[in-house]
Amino acid sequence: MNPRILPVLLATALLVGASPARAHLSLVGGFRPVASEQSARALWVNPASIGISGQGTAAADVLFSGDDAAALLQSASDEEWDLPTDIRGFSLAAATDRVAYGFQRELDDLTGVPDWTLSVGNGVQLGAGGRVGMTAEWRGGDDPGFDANAALQFPLGRELAVAAVLHDILAADVDGAETKRTWQVGAAVPFRTMLGTFTWDAVLVHSRPTVHWFGFSIDGSRYAHLSVFRNTESDWAASFALAFPNYLFGIGGVDRDGGARPDQGHLSADWSGRQYRGMGGSR
């Protein structure tokens, strides 16, 4: 993949209208960088990454209110766990080395979020390590309809990965809210000695300042994973997961008003299977 394509993608993204509310991502727990996603959530986040690990994968997220998130964190510090009661929705996804399937269900009548979403996606490897992918989504509830997402990902050098994702290609309205095409571009570089990955993402919205997200994820540890993100509008997202062979179980929160208290929380679970024959996995 020619590295000169990157400036063209960035320039194009600046000219394309976008919307800050993306229905297909609203029920995925936490902030997800587009250039480093390797779980089955790639179906929702970056379809070019579907199958990038060369393993079968599955992921689940349960989202709940900020009050529940704060109470859960407080109960954890007191060693008395209280399970969330104000569930907003859930997301399920499973993927092979080429195809991914997913389902989302909204439970809290969130504005701009469909009652349910069924999605199928495909990721394909190109020459020189590049990848392309696309998903199709069927959305139910008010303003039911069909939409699609497309993505491109490629390496720059031996470590740096760059991705560009176009969400809501058909710009179909969702649950009474106007939806426009949304670009998210990003880069990821692993730091092996720190067992982690640094990421940068930009969410580009027509006629609004570009929002930049910066983050670091400790994703190479055998025992626990930790991710912290912050953007140029003082929003933040953080998650922590216990790691077991083939499994991750995590908790996280997101704040969108610049405060210290999360306004949304999530519980997550991940599974990864054996490597498919002939697949070495790549980033």
N, C-alpha and C positions, 0 to 999 in steps of 0.2 A: 504494500500500500504506500503510495507516494505521500511523504510527510507534508507536501505543499497543499494537500487537500484540506488540512486542518484550518488554515486561515479562511478558506472559502466557506467551510461549514460554519465557522464563527460569524463571518460576515452575513451569511444567509440567515442565521438564527436571529441576528439583530433586526432583521427586516420583517420577520414573521410575527403576526399577532399571536398572543398567548393569553392564557387565563391562569390566575393564581390557584384556582380550585380545580383539581384534577380528580374526577370521580374514581377512576381505577386505582389511584394511589391512596385514596382517603382511608381505606380500611387495611392498609399495610402498616405494621407497627414501626414507629420511629422514622427518622430521615434515612434514606437509602442512596448512597453515592452511585452514580450510573456506571463509573468505570471500574468498580471493584466488586460488584455484586456477582456472587457465584452460586447462591442458593436457588431453590425453585422459585423464589420471588422475582427472579429475572423476568418471568412472564409479565409481571406488572411494571417492573422498574426499567429493564433494558433487555428487550428480546434478543439482541445480538449475543447476550451472554448465556442464553439457554444452552445447556450442555457443555459449557466451557470447561468445567472441571473433569469431564469425562466420566462422571458417576451418575447413578440414579439419585435423585434428591427429592425431598418433600419438606414443606414448611407450613406452619399454622400460626396465625396471630389472632388474639382476642383483644379488642380495644374497649377501654372503659373511661369513665369521666376523670377529670383532674382531681376532684374531691376523693374519689376512690384511690387514685394514684398516690396522693399525699397520705391518706390513711394507711395504705399498704406499706409505704416506706416507713411510716412511723411505727406500725406494728412490727415490722422487721427488726427495727432497732430495739424494740421491747421484747423481742423473741416471742411475740404472740401474733401470729398471722391472722389477718382478717381478709377473707376472699372478697373481691369486688362484687358489687351488686348492681351497679348502673352500667350494664353492658351496652356499648354502642354498636357493635357489629363484630364480624369475624371474617377471616380470609384463609383460604386453603389453596395450596398449589402443589403439584407433583410434576417431575420432569425426568425424562430419559436423557441420553446424550444428544438428542436432536429435537424432541417435541416436549411441550409442557402444556398442562391443563390446569385450570384454576376456577374457583368459585368464591364469590363474596356475598355476604348477606348483611344488610343494614337492619338494625333493630331499634334505632332511636330517632327516626325521621329527620336525618341530617340534611340540610339544604344543599342541593347540588349533588347529592349522592343517590344513585339508583337503589331501588328496593333490593335488587339482586343483580349480579353480574356473572356471566359465564364466559370464560375466555379460553382460547387455544392459541398456541404460538409455536414458531419454528425458528431455530437458530442454525446458521450454515457457516462453515469455515471456508474462507477464501485463501488465496495464495498469500505468502509472506506474513502469515499470522493474523490477517484481518478477518473480521466476521460481520455478517449482516443478519438481521432477524426481523420478524414481523409477528404481530398478534392480531387476532380478530376478537371483538367483544360484543356479546349480546346483553343488553341492559333492560331490566324490567321495572315496572312501576309507572309513575307519571313520566310522560315523554319517553316511552320505551323505544328502543331502536338499536342500531348497529353502529359500531365505530371500529377504528383500527389504530395501531401504533407501529412505528418502524424505527430501526436503529442501525447504527454503524459503529464498530469498535475495531481499533487497530493498535499495534505497538509502535512506539517511537524509541528506537534503541532496544537494549536488552531488558529494561525494567519498566519504563514508563508506559502506561496504557492510557489511551484517549478514547472517549466515546461521545457520540451525539445521538440523542433520542428525540423523535418527533411524536408527541402524544396527541390523540384526538384528531386524526387526519381529516375525518369527515366533519368535525366540529358540530356534532349532534348535541342539541340541548339535553340537559339531564335534570329531571325532577324539578322543573320550573326555573332552572338557572341556565343562563347562556354559557355555552362552552365554546372556546376558540382553540385553535391549534397552539400547542405548548412545546417549546424546545427546552431541553435540559442538556447541557454539555458539561463534561467533566474530565478530570485526569486523576490517575492514581499511581503512586510509586511506593513499592514496598521497601522497608528498612529491616533487613533480616536480623541484624544484631539487636533490634528493639522488639522483634517478634510482632511487628505491626506494619500498618500501611497509612501513609498520609494521602488525603484526598482533597480535591478542590472541585466544586460544582458551581455552575451558574444557571439560575432559572430566569429565563428571558421573557419579559412581559411587555407587550406593545404599549407605548406611551407611559411606561412606568420605569423607575430605576431598576437596573438589573440587581438581583439579589444573589450574593456570593456566599456559598457555604464552605467552611474549612473544617476539616476533621482529622482525627487520628483514631485508628482502631487497632487494638491489640488482638489480632486474629490468628497468631501463630502459636499460642500457648496450648499445651495439652490439657490444662486444668480449668481455665476460665478465659472468657473473651470480654473485652471492654471497649465501648465506642463512645466518643464524645464529639459533638458537632456544634458549631456556632456560626451564625450568619451576620451579614452586615447590617441587619435590622435588630440585632441583639436577641434574636430567637435562639433557642438551643434545643438539643436533643441528646439524650444519653441512654445507654443500655448496658446491662451486665448479664452475662450468661455463664452458667456452669457447663463445662465440657466433659463429655464422656465418649468412649469409643463409638463413633457413628451418630452421636446425639448431642444436641445443645438445648438447654432449657434456660430461658431468659426473662428479664423484666426490664421495662424502660419507661421513659416519660418524655414528653415534648412540651415546650412552652412557646407560645406565639405572641406574647405581649410584653416581652422583655423583663419579666419578673423571675423570681427564684422558685415559684411554685408551679409545678407542671399543670397544664390545662387538659392534658390527655395522657393516659397511661396504656401500657400493653403488656400482655404475657405472650411469649413466643416459644415455639418448639421447632427444631430442625432435625432432619434425618438425612444421612448420606450412606449410599451403598457401596458396593464394590466397583472398581474401575472397569469400564467396558473394554473389551478386547481391542487393542490397537489405539486406545485413547490414552495419551500421556497426561492430559490436563494442561491448561495454560491460563495465563491471565491476560 
